[in-house]
Amino acid sequence: MDKYSLLREIADSWVLLAMFIFFLGVIVWAFRPGSRKVHQDTASIPFRNEDRPGVSKAEERQS
């Protein structure tokens, strides 16, 4: 068996399996129970300074 065929066989089976497991890991990590607050906070970034542009969260807490 030549080197190309061996590497092609490995890529078609084990690398595909590894990529699929990595994909499932990313999905599980993104939808883990504790990530809801982080995702909601990130999603609200464009609307944070809608009333007063340029005011940070720390300055909002002080007022």
Residue frames as a rotation matrix with the C-alpha (Angstrom) as fourth column:
MET 1
0.585 0.811 0.000 0.00
0.811 -0.585 0.000 0.00
0.000 0.000 -1.000 0.00
ASP 2
-0.289 -0.708 0.644 1.45
0.659 -0.635 -0.403 3.37
0.695 0.308 0.650 -0.94
LYS 3
-0.836 -0.181 -0.518 1.63
0.530 -0.511 -0.677 6.34
-0.142 -0.840 0.523 1.40
TYR 4
-0.833 0.553 0.028 -1.12
-0.503 -0.778 0.377 8.35
0.230 0.300 0.926 -0.34
SER 5
-0.135 0.824 -0.551 -3.65
-0.119 0.538 0.834 5.54
0.984 0.178 0.025 -0.11
LEU 6
-0.331 -0.052 -0.942 -2.87
0.843 0.433 -0.320 4.98
0.424 -0.900 -0.099 3.56
LEU 7
-0.938 -0.050 -0.342 -3.23
0.219 -0.852 -0.475 8.68
-0.268 -0.520 0.811 4.41
ARG 8
-0.656 0.749 -0.097 -6.40
-0.548 -0.383 0.744 8.93
0.520 0.541 0.661 2.33
GLU 9
-0.110 0.589 -0.801 -7.91
0.341 0.779 0.526 5.98
0.934 -0.215 -0.286 4.17
ILE 10
-0.561 -0.156 -0.813 -7.05
0.828 -0.102 -0.552 7.51
0.004 -0.983 0.186 7.56
ALA 11
-0.974 0.181 -0.135 -8.48
-0.177 -0.983 -0.036 10.89
-0.139 -0.011 0.990 6.51
ASP 12
-0.464 0.848 -0.257 -11.69
-0.389 0.066 0.919 9.30
0.796 0.526 0.299 5.26
SER 13
0.173 0.559 -0.811 -12.33
0.475 0.674 0.566 7.46
0.863 -0.483 -0.149 8.51
TRP 14
-0.032 -0.236 -0.971 -10.53
0.997 0.054 -0.046 8.66
0.063 -0.970 0.234 11.64
VAL 15
-0.942 -0.325 -0.079 -10.13
0.329 -0.944 -0.037 12.32
-0.063 -0.061 0.996 10.80
LEU 16
-0.455 0.862 0.224 -13.78
-0.147 -0.321 0.935 12.53
0.878 0.393 0.273 9.80
LEU 17
0.302 0.530 -0.793 -14.75
0.681 0.462 0.568 10.92
0.667 -0.711 -0.221 13.10
ALA 18
-0.428 -0.548 -0.719 -12.49
0.891 -0.388 -0.235 13.32
-0.150 -0.741 0.654 15.03
MET 19
-0.955 0.104 0.277 -13.98
-0.001 -0.937 0.350 16.34
0.296 0.334 0.895 13.25
PHE 20
-0.061 0.994 -0.095 -17.51
0.065 0.099 0.993 15.12
0.996 0.054 -0.071 13.99
ILE 21
0.209 0.070 -0.975 -16.69
0.932 0.289 0.220 14.65
0.297 -0.955 -0.005 17.68
PHE 22
-0.806 -0.523 -0.277 -15.14
0.574 -0.805 -0.152 18.13
-0.143 -0.282 0.949 17.76
PHE 23
-0.678 0.635 0.370 -18.31
-0.130 -0.599 0.790 19.55
0.724 0.488 0.488 16.15
LEU 24
0.294 0.816 -0.497 -20.51
0.429 0.353 0.832 17.86
0.854 -0.458 -0.247 18.74
GLY 25
-0.173 -0.450 -0.876 -18.25
0.985 -0.084 -0.151 19.19
-0.005 -0.889 0.458 21.51
VAL 26
-0.971 -0.168 0.168 -18.62
0.189 -0.975 0.114 22.74
0.144 0.142 0.979 20.23
ILE 27
-0.244 0.960 0.141 -22.41
-0.101 -0.170 0.980 22.38
0.965 0.225 0.139 20.08
VAL 28
0.347 0.337 -0.875 -22.56
0.767 0.435 0.472 20.98
0.539 -0.835 -0.107 23.63
TRP 29
-0.541 -0.633 -0.554 -20.24
0.833 -0.497 -0.244 23.76
-0.121 -0.593 0.796 24.86
ALA 30
-0.891 0.203 0.406 -22.32
-0.011 -0.903 0.429 26.49
0.454 0.378 0.807 23.21
PHE 31
0.014 0.996 0.091 -25.61
-0.355 -0.080 0.931 25.22
0.935 -0.046 0.352 24.62
ARG 32
-0.584 -0.265 -0.768 -24.36
0.568 0.543 -0.619 24.30
0.581 -0.797 -0.167 28.09
PRO 33
0.328 0.870 -0.369 -26.69
0.883 -0.143 0.446 25.35
0.335 -0.472 -0.815 30.93
GLY 34
0.212 -0.266 -0.940 -24.44
0.723 -0.605 0.334 28.10
-0.658 -0.750 0.064 32.34
SER 35
-0.718 -0.640 0.275 -23.89
0.640 -0.451 0.622 29.93
-0.274 0.623 0.733 29.08
ARG 36
0.189 0.886 0.424 -27.30
0.958 -0.260 0.117 31.61
0.214 0.384 -0.898 28.74
LYS 37
0.711 0.075 -0.699 -26.24
0.408 -0.854 0.323 34.74
-0.573 -0.515 -0.638 30.69
VAL 38
-0.335 -0.919 -0.208 -23.03
0.221 -0.291 0.931 35.10
-0.916 0.266 0.300 28.67
HIS 39
-0.628 0.139 0.765 -24.88
0.778 0.130 0.615 34.79
-0.014 0.982 -0.190 25.36
GLN 40
0.502 0.863 0.055 -27.58
0.859 -0.505 0.086 37.27
0.102 0.004 -0.995 26.41
ASP 41
0.454 -0.429 -0.781 -24.95
0.247 -0.781 0.573 39.76
-0.856 -0.453 -0.248 27.55
THR 42
-0.652 -0.739 0.172 -23.05
0.322 -0.064 0.945 39.42
-0.687 0.671 0.280 24.27
ALA 43
-0.322 0.611 0.723 -26.25
0.935 0.088 0.343 39.75
0.146 0.787 -0.600 22.24
SER 44
0.687 0.674 -0.271 -27.15
0.716 -0.691 0.098 43.03
-0.121 -0.261 -0.958 23.97
ILE 45
-0.275 -0.898 -0.343 -23.84
0.756 -0.422 0.499 44.80
-0.594 -0.123 0.795 23.20
PRO 46
-0.669 -0.047 0.742 -25.22
0.630 -0.567 0.531 46.86
0.396 0.822 0.409 20.27
PHE 47
0.221 0.893 0.392 -28.07
0.398 -0.450 0.799 48.22
0.890 -0.021 -0.455 22.41
ARG 48
-0.012 -0.265 -0.964 -26.18
0.997 0.067 -0.031 49.10
0.072 -0.962 0.264 25.61
ASN 49
-0.657 -0.356 -0.665 -25.52
0.463 -0.886 0.017 52.77
-0.595 -0.297 0.747 24.85
GLU 50
-0.308 0.617 0.724 -28.71
0.897 -0.064 0.437 53.52
0.316 0.784 -0.534 22.99
ASP 51
0.728 0.662 -0.180 -29.85
0.680 -0.659 0.322 56.33
0.094 -0.356 -0.930 25.31
ARG 52
0.820 -0.534 -0.208 -26.49
-0.393 -0.788 0.473 57.87
-0.417 -0.306 -0.856 26.21
PRO 53
0.838 -0.528 -0.139 -23.74
0.175 0.500 -0.848 57.05
0.517 0.686 0.511 23.73
GLY 54
0.020 -0.981 0.191 -20.32
-0.151 -0.191 -0.970 56.48
0.988 -0.010 -0.152 25.24
VAL 55
0.156 0.077 0.985 -21.43
-0.974 -0.154 0.167 55.63
0.164 -0.985 0.051 28.79
SER 56
-0.595 -0.447 -0.668 -19.92
-0.344 0.893 -0.292 52.46
0.727 0.056 -0.685 30.18
LYS 57
0.275 0.711 -0.647 -21.61
0.321 0.567 0.759 50.02
0.907 -0.416 -0.072 32.54
ALA 58
-0.353 -0.488 -0.798 -19.42
0.914 0.000 -0.405 51.17
0.198 -0.873 0.446 35.43
GLU 59
-0.989 0.007 0.150 -20.55
-0.021 -0.996 -0.091 54.78
0.149 -0.093 0.984 34.92
GLU 60
-0.191 0.981 -0.037 -24.18
-0.279 -0.019 0.960 53.65
0.941 0.193 0.277 34.76
ARG 61
0.122 0.198 -0.973 -23.83
0.742 0.633 0.222 51.89
0.659 -0.749 -0.070 38.13
GLN 62
-0.741 -0.503 -0.445 -22.43
0.672 -0.540 -0.507 55.05
0.015 -0.675 0.738 39.76
SER 63
-0.885 0.407 0.225 -25.33
-0.351 -0.902 0.250 57.24
0.305 0.142 0.942 38.67
